Amino acid sequence: DAKTTQPPSMDCAEGRAANLPCNHSTISGNEYVYWYRQIHSQGPQYIIHGLKNNETNEMASLIITEDRKSSTLILPHATLRDTAVYYCIVSPRNFGNEKLTFGTGTRLTIIP
Amino acid sequence: DGGITQSPKYLFRKEGQNVTLSCEQNLNHDAMYWYRQDPGQGLRLIYYSQIVNDFQKGDIAEGYSVSREKKESFPLTVTSAQKNPTAFYLCASSIAWDRGYEQYFGPGTRLTVT
């Protein structure tokens, strides 16, 4: 029973902002939104996470809607090295019996 | 240079043989994890360890075994009981179990069993 819905694939021109959407309409109050990415044949890489406020770090920005039912990961100036599968994950911050559940993600292709 | 190492990158075995995949971390992390990834699929959790000398089954533990005798090491054995062992295996760690939302992954081992 998937907690998140992401488009299977997206393209973005090099140098433009890549906006990756994620729907999580059943998110509960104690659950955070996490983003990872996986470059081909490598291990996933943590990008960013947030609860309800927008977050920014050196890699990306995360915009969470006010009702928290959806979010957007923004890569401000996409490069060819950003081509990867991006996973949106919803999970409580304190793990206990919860674990990260990686779905099939969005395959982002950056086009020269 | 801290990180997680998995070796080898590619591993080939004959059906019916047990094989052990190595995972070592020098990040001083308490928690470690093993995942399996099949082509075009997400990651599925095999085993996890919250702390040394402790480990728990994940979602698909059948046919696998682990040990956690040292903080730095969490080897995974794929036994002959695992019906479809050919896959990409990923090891990860987090600073603590309750920081498991931020996991650091190794480069993976691609196992092919024929």
Chai-1 contact restraints between the chains, C-beta under 6 A:
chainA,res_idxA,chainB,res_idxB,connection_type,confidence,min_distance_angstrom,max_distance_angstrom,comment,restraint_id
A,Y34,B,Y101,contact,1.0,0.0,6.0,A-B,restraint_1
A,Q42,B,P107,contact,1.0,0.0,6.0,A-B,restraint_2
A,G43,B,L90,contact,1.0,0.0,6.0,A-B,restraint_3
A,G43,B,F105,contact,1.0,0.0,6.0,A-B,restraint_4
A,G43,B,G106,contact,1.0,0.0,6.0,A-B,restraint_5
A,G43,B,P107,contact,1.0,0.0,6.0,A-B,restraint_6
A,G43,B,G108,contact,1.0,0.0,6.0,A-B,restraint_7
A,P44,B,F105,contact,1.0,0.0,6.0,A-B,restraint_8
A,Y46,B,E102,contact,1.0,0.0,6.0,A-B,restraint_9
A,N94,B,D98,contact,1.0,0.0,6.0,A-B,restraint_10
A,F95,B,W97,contact,1.0,0.0,6.0,A-B,restraint_11
A,F95,B,D98,contact,1.0,0.0,6.0,A-B,restraint_12
A,F95,B,G100,contact,1.0,0.0,6.0,A-B,restraint_13
A,K99,B,L45,contact,1.0,0.0,6.0,A-B,restraint_14
A,F102,B,G42,contact,1.0,0.0,6.0,A-B,restraint_15
A,F102,B,L43,contact,1.0,0.0,6.0,A-B,restraint_16
A,G103,B,G42,contact,1.0,0.0,6.0,A-B,restraint_17
A,T104,B,G42,contact,1.0,0.0,6.0,A-B,restraint_18
